[in-house]
Amino acid sequence: MGLGVVFPGQGAQSVGMLADIIAEHEVVGRLFDEASEAISFDLRQASLEGPEDVLNRTDITQPALLTASVAIWRVLEAAGAQPVAMAGHSLGEYSALVAAGSLAFDEAVRLVNLRGQLMQRAVPIGEGAMAAILGLDDDAIHAACEQTEGVVSPANFNAPGQVVIAGSSAAVQAAADACKAAGAKRAVLLDVSVPSHCALMASISEEFAGALAECTISLPQIPVVQNVDGATSKDLETLRAKLVDQLASPVRWTDCVAALTGAGVSQLIECGPGNVLSGLTKRIDRSLKSQATGTLPGLQAAIESLRGGAS
């Protein structure tokens, strides 16, 4: 079976994440120490002990999640994982690029730390919002956003019938109400500090592009499907441009999963804390098998499946 590896984005973090895995696999703790040194902040303590409000700061969440995800990948890689393709949801795209040999780990940690700082600076806390719209088709959600005054647009096409919208707080609330009026089963405001993947992030694109230009990036050794178009990049200029565009463009996760299956993937391993992507996989394509690895039993089960002949 063709193996695909996917990496989660913000929202997957929780205080205590990977505690049982760190105790069992030395490489995980070592990577947390390397990441902490890279940004002069104790990511291991924030991840294991919190407090929650510190771990949930965007500039801390991003490097902490990247570290946790890459650390689990290192364990899987040592166990013989040989994926035919990878993808990551939002921040997870950077984890995928590290795992695929495109970005050095310490450089990626510094880059996503800066990315988080810029995103928080773009929209002061309380001025932006995101909401999950459930049970309404994409066109109706587009229409509700377009008919709403202010900045609001689809931000994550997570699965059929599950789309997240983002923008200014008042506009998101109004668009969410319009979606409910149009027949959405639910419209739920999310507990986030920044409205990702919408026009409010455009103001930081130039500064982030400058930081990205200073990073050493190579083409991935394993194909990485990118969020903005559900496709891989054939050259570095395109890869970099997509990373910049991702800030203010929606995550097309349904398309990313379709691209993975098109590349021959029939089994997915979710490489990082939580199991959000495994849940989305069931909604997108029930024929795809998916395993979460955010706990020691889950990681051990994935390793056993690799040793059983999955590749």
Protein Blocks (a to p, Z undefined) as FASTA:
>chain_A
ZZddddddehjacehihklmmmmmmklmmmmmmmmmmnopafklmmmnopfklmmpmklm
mmmmmmmmmmmmmmmmmnopacfbdcdehjlmmmmmmmnopacfklmmmmmmmmmmmmmm
mpgghjaccdddehiafklmmmmmmmpgcjdddfbdfbghiacddddfklmmmmmmmmmm
nopabdcddddfbdghifklmmmmmmmmmmmmmpccdddfbdcddfklopacfbfklmmm
mmmmmmmpccdfklmmmmmmmnopabdcdedehjklmmmmmmmommbccddfkbfklmmm
mmmmmmnopZZ
